[in-house]
Amino acid sequence: MSTVCYICNKERQKGSKVSHSNRHSKRSWKPNIRKVKAVVDGRPMRISVCTRCLRSGKVIRAQ
């Protein structure tokens, strides 16, 4: 499954996990992506969308 939002192009972010003793190790944050059937250019299509776009109404769901 794609980890990129079709609407806002949100994707995985990288950074550091920092312990109490200030040691750094690599980690990543993944967006909450859902596969939904939505209307794109007037026709239904299955796309990967983040929940932020779903919640804000940027995606029109197909019946």
C-alpha positions as CSV (number, residue, x, y, z in Angstrom):
1,M,0.0,0.0,0.0
2,S,1.2,3.5,-0.9
3,T,2.4,5.6,2.1
4,V,1.7,8.9,0.2
5,C,-1.6,10.8,0.3
6,Y,-3.1,11.3,-3.2
7,I,-4.5,14.8,-2.2
8,C,-1.8,16.5,-0.1
9,N,1.2,14.4,-0.9
10,K,1.9,13.8,2.8
11,E,4.5,11.1,3.2
12,R,6.8,9.5,5.8
13,Q,8.9,11.9,7.8
14,K,12.3,11.0,9.3
15,G,13.9,12.2,12.5
16,S,15.6,11.1,15.7
17,K,14.4,9.3,18.7
18,V,16.0,11.0,21.7
19,S,16.4,9.0,25.0
20,H,16.5,10.4,28.5
21,S,20.3,10.3,28.3
22,N,20.1,12.3,25.1
23,R,21.2,9.4,22.8
24,H,19.9,9.8,19.2
25,S,18.7,7.0,17.0
26,K,16.8,7.1,13.7
27,R,13.1,6.8,13.5
28,S,10.2,7.6,11.2
29,W,6.6,8.8,11.4
30,K,4.1,7.5,8.9
31,P,0.9,9.3,8.0
32,N,-2.5,7.6,8.7
33,I,-3.3,6.5,5.1
34,R,-6.6,4.8,4.1
35,K,-7.6,3.3,0.8
36,V,-11.0,4.8,-0.2
37,K,-13.2,4.8,-3.2
38,A,-13.5,8.5,-4.2
39,V,-14.7,10.6,-7.1
40,V,-11.7,11.9,-9.1
41,D,-12.4,13.9,-12.3
42,G,-16.0,12.8,-12.3
43,R,-15.4,9.0,-12.0
44,P,-15.0,6.7,-9.1
45,M,-11.4,5.6,-8.3
46,R,-9.7,3.8,-5.5
47,I,-7.0,6.1,-4.0
48,S,-4.8,6.3,-0.9
49,V,-5.8,9.3,1.3
50,C,-4.7,10.5,4.7
51,T,-7.3,10.8,7.4
52,R,-6.7,14.5,7.7
53,C,-7.9,15.0,4.1
54,L,-10.9,12.6,4.7
55,R,-11.9,14.5,7.8
56,S,-11.6,18.0,6.3
57,G,-13.9,17.1,3.4
58,K,-11.2,17.4,0.6
59,V,-12.3,14.0,-0.6
60,I,-15.7,13.2,-2.1
61,R,-16.5,9.6,-1.5
62,A,-18.1,7.5,-4.3
63,Q,-21.2,5.4,-3.7
